[in-house]
Amino acid sequence: MWNHTDDARDVVVVTGAGGMGTAVARRLGSGRTLVLADASREQLDRVVDALRAEGYDARGVLTDVSDRASVEKLARTAADAGRLTAVVHTAGVSAATASVRTILDVDLLGTVYVIEAFEKVAVRGTSLVCVASMAGHMASISAKDESDLATAPAAELLALDPVTALGDDAVAAYILAKRANLVRVQAAALAWSRRGARVNSISPGVIATAMAKAEADGESGEHMLKMIDACGAGRPGTPGEIADAVAFLTGPQAQYITGTDLLVDGGQAAWLHRHMRHG
């Protein structure tokens, strides 16, 4: 069997060991050192064991993305493992199962921590993809508030007016957090470009994962299912389709793409913007 040293290997990091994260790991991980991060030790061990059984060089790093120090440790661990090729941030929570504070800590601040920690260790050719959401395209906030969300230091984000105005509305918090993901990626692109690296986001629509099932079983489930039919998609997306989009954005065909968002939603955002409101 071919012997290798870690520094000869490309390294792929995936945060979140759920449906999307596992699909991305399988899509990008062949022949590379695969660093998988999750806040659940049980979930992490289960997925890492499954990937190793399939021949992947996978290792797990217990990581709480809402904790800056935890994310920075993950970034250092990944950088020490070889050449950092791709970082895919799928870890997150949904409005159906999380409180406003948890959504802000994980979805908003967690993404900021990932962008900032991995920018410090990015090398020429590193590509970060943050999984946002179609919900981010539904936000209605002022240009000033959006600018503040894009550029305010992490320590000041939760004190911004659009954040303090959320109250206990988890759906509004999720929409705002995902909008923040999009604009933080835009604002970070320059610093990443100066390192010869790229940063983009993906906005999935309804994807067939455990998280989506929890939403479908919740209060907004009926509306979500009707929207899939109304927009013409007729079905949810699959984790594999998200993995394909990630593979494109982290691959050689996308070297001139940075600081932008790719909607992978079966046309749901287009329907909401151009048909539901004007029909």
C-alpha positions in Angstrom: 0.0 0.0 0.0 1.3 3.5 -0.9 2.7 5.3 2.1 2.2 9.0 2.5 2.9 11.8 4.9 0.1 14.1 6.0 1.8 17.1 4.5 1.5 15.5 1.1 -2.2 15.3 1.3 -4.9 17.8 0.4 -7.2 18.4 3.4 -10.9 18.9 3.3 -12.8 20.2 6.3 -16.5 19.7 6.7 -18.4 21.2 9.7 -21.7 19.4 10.5 -22.1 15.6 10.4 -25.7 15.7 9.2 -27.2 14.9 5.9 -25.6 17.6 3.9 -22.2 17.4 5.6 -22.0 13.7 5.2 -22.9 14.0 1.5 -20.3 16.7 1.0 -17.7 14.6 2.8 -18.3 11.7 0.5 -18.2 13.9 -2.6 -14.9 15.7 -1.8 -13.1 13.3 0.5 -11.7 10.7 -1.8 -7.9 10.6 -1.7 -7.8 13.4 0.7 -7.5 13.8 4.5 -11.0 14.5 5.6 -11.5 16.4 8.8 -15.1 16.2 10.0 -16.4 18.5 12.8 -19.6 18.3 14.8 -20.8 19.3 18.3 -22.2 15.8 19.0 -19.6 13.3 19.8 -22.0 10.4 19.1 -23.0 11.7 15.7 -19.4 12.5 14.8 -18.1 9.1 15.8 -20.8 7.4 13.9 -20.2 9.3 10.6 -16.4 9.1 10.9 -16.6 5.3 11.4 -18.9 4.9 8.4 -16.6 7.0 6.2 -13.5 5.0 7.3 -15.3 1.8 6.5 -15.8 3.1 3.0 -12.1 3.8 2.6 -11.9 7.5 3.5 -9.1 8.9 5.5 -11.5 10.5 8.0 -10.9 12.0 11.4 -13.3 13.7 13.7 -12.8 16.9 15.7 -15.4 17.7 18.3 -16.3 21.3 17.6 -18.9 23.8 18.8 -19.1 26.4 16.1 -20.7 28.9 18.4 -17.4 28.9 20.4 -14.7 31.0 18.7 -11.9 29.1 20.5 -13.3 25.8 19.4 -13.5 26.9 15.8 -9.9 28.3 15.9 -8.7 25.0 17.3 -10.4 23.2 14.4 -8.7 25.5 11.9 -5.3 24.9 13.4 -5.8 21.2 13.4 -6.8 21.2 9.8 -3.9 23.4 8.7 -1.5 21.1 10.5 -2.9 18.0 8.7 -1.7 19.1 5.2 -2.6 21.5 2.4 -6.0 23.1 3.2 -7.9 22.6 -0.1 -11.6 23.0 0.9 -13.6 24.0 3.9 -17.4 23.4 3.8 -19.4 24.9 6.7 -22.7 23.0 6.9 -23.2 23.1 10.7 -26.3 24.9 11.7 -29.7 24.8 13.4 -33.2 25.5 12.2 -36.1 27.7 13.4 -38.2 24.6 13.9 -35.9 23.2 16.6 -33.9 26.0 18.1 -34.4 29.2 20.2 -33.6 32.7 18.9 -30.4 32.8 21.0 -29.2 29.4 19.7 -29.9 30.4 16.1 -27.9 33.6 16.6 -25.0 31.8 18.3 -24.8 28.9 15.8 -26.0 30.2 12.5 -24.9 33.9 12.7 -21.8 34.0 15.0 -20.7 30.4 14.1 -20.4 31.4 10.4 -18.4 34.5 11.3 -16.1 32.4 13.4 -15.5 29.9 10.6 -14.9 32.6 8.0 -12.4 34.4 10.3 -10.6 31.4 11.7 -10.0 29.7 8.4 -9.0 33.0 6.6 -6.0 33.0 9.0 -4.8 29.5 7.8 -6.0 29.7 4.2 -3.4 29.1 1.5 -3.3 29.7 -2.3 -6.2 27.6 -3.7 -8.2 27.2 -0.4 -11.9 27.5 -1.0 -14.5 28.0 1.7 -18.2 27.4 1.1 -20.6 28.4 3.8 -24.1 26.8 3.6 -26.6 29.6 4.1 -30.2 29.2 3.1 -32.8 30.4 0.6 -34.3 32.1 3.7 -31.5 34.6 3.5 -32.9 35.9 0.2 -36.2 36.6 1.9 -34.8 39.2 4.4 -36.1 42.7 4.2 -33.7 45.0 6.0 -32.2 48.5 5.4 -29.0 49.0 3.6 -27.4 50.3 6.8 -28.4 47.3 8.8 -27.2 45.0 6.1 -23.8 46.9 6.0 -23.6 46.5 9.8 -24.3 42.8 9.6 -21.6 42.4 6.9 -18.8 44.3 8.7 -19.4 44.7 12.4 -16.9 42.8 14.7 -18.4 39.5 16.0 -18.5 40.9 19.5 -20.9 43.6 18.4 -23.2 41.7 16.2 -25.8 40.7 18.8 -26.2 44.3 19.9 -27.1 45.6 16.4 -30.6 47.0 16.0 -32.0 44.3 13.6 -30.8 41.6 16.0 -32.2 43.2 19.2 -35.5 43.8 17.5 -36.1 40.0 16.9 -37.7 39.3 20.3 -38.6 35.6 20.4 -39.3 35.2 16.7 -37.2 32.2 15.7 -38.2 32.4 12.1 -37.2 36.0 11.8 -33.9 35.2 13.6 -33.2 32.4 11.1 -33.9 34.7 8.1 -31.7 37.4 9.5 -28.8 35.0 10.4 -28.8 33.5 6.9 -28.9 37.0 5.3 -25.9 37.8 7.5 -24.2 34.7 6.2 -24.5 36.0 2.6 -23.2 39.5 3.3 -20.4 38.3 5.6 -19.1 36.2 2.7 -19.3 39.2 0.4 -17.4 41.3 2.9 -14.8 38.6 3.5 -13.9 38.0 -0.2 -11.2 40.7 -0.4 -9.2 39.3 2.6 -9.5 35.8 1.2 -8.5 36.9 -2.3 -5.3 38.5 -0.9 -4.4 35.0 0.3 -5.1 33.5 -3.1 -8.2 31.9 -1.6 -11.9 32.1 -2.2 -15.0 32.2 -0.1 -18.6 31.7 -1.3 -22.0 30.6 0.0 -24.7 28.2 -1.1 -28.4 28.8 -0.3 -30.3 25.6 -0.3 -34.0 25.4 -0.5 -35.9 22.5 1.0 -33.4 19.6 1.1 -34.3 16.1 2.2 -32.4 15.9 5.5 -33.3 15.2 9.1 -33.4 18.9 9.8 -35.9 19.5 6.9 -38.1 16.6 8.2 -38.2 18.4 11.6 -39.4 21.5 9.9 -41.9 19.6 7.8 -43.3 18.1 11.0 -43.5 21.5 12.6 -45.8 24.5 12.3 -44.5 25.7 9.0 -44.4 22.3 7.4 -47.6 22.6 5.4 -46.5 25.9 4.0 -43.1 24.5 3.1 -44.6 21.5 1.2 -47.1 23.7 -0.7 -44.2 26.0 -1.7 -42.3 23.1 -3.2 -45.3 22.3 -5.4 -46.1 25.9 -6.2 -42.6 26.8 -7.5 -42.6 23.9 -9.9 -39.9 21.9 -8.3 -42.4 19.2 -7.1 -39.8 17.7 -4.8 -37.2 18.6 -2.2 -33.6 18.6 -3.2 -31.2 15.9 -2.2 -28.0 16.2 -0.1 -26.2 14.9 -3.1 -27.3 17.9 -5.2 -25.9 20.3 -2.5 -22.6 18.2 -2.6 -22.4 18.6 -6.4 -22.8 22.4 -6.1 -20.1 22.5 -3.4 -17.8 20.4 -5.6 -18.2 23.0 -8.3 -17.5 25.9 -6.1 -14.5 24.3 -4.5 -13.2 22.9 -7.8 -11.0 24.2 -10.6 -14.0 25.3 -12.7 -14.9 28.0 -10.2 -11.5 29.7 -9.7 -12.9 33.1 -10.8 -15.9 32.8 -8.4 -15.7 34.4 -5.0 -17.8 36.5 -2.7 -21.1 35.3 -4.1 -24.0 33.1 -3.3 -25.4 30.1 -5.3 -29.1 29.4 -4.9 -29.8 25.7 -5.0 -33.5 25.7 -4.3 -35.5 24.4 -7.3 -36.7 27.9 -8.1 -38.3 28.6 -4.7 -36.8 32.0 -4.2 -37.6 33.0 -7.8 -41.2 32.0 -7.3 -41.5 33.9 -4.0 -40.0 37.0 -5.6 -41.8 37.0 -9.0 -44.9 34.9 -8.7 -46.3 34.6 -5.2 -46.1 38.4 -4.6 -47.3 39.4 -8.0 -49.6 36.6 -8.9 
